[in-house]
Amino acid sequence: MKNKLYFDDMELMQLEFCMEQTKDQMMMGGEIRRHASITQKIKKEMKDRTKKNKSYTTEGLLAQIEAEIERRTKSES
């Protein structure tokens, strides 16, 4: 059985940043390959989300802000 982790967009961006910062600290062949594999999966997920949800774009950010404003407006009523 395969477990799947879910990261929201900001968590995924943070994870990508952390992977970039630790890239040069990998010493052994196995850890270099695993680090590269994880980084590749993160980048693919971010690319997929950009295509599907317009995540990481100005358009997507504006849609998220509008949805949050609408949610808050409804909860105040």
Secondary structure, 3 states (H helix, E strand, C coil): CCCCCCCCHHHHHHHHHHHHHHHHHCCCHHHHHHHHHHHHHHHHHHHHHHHHHCCCCHHHHHHHHHHHHHHHHHHHC
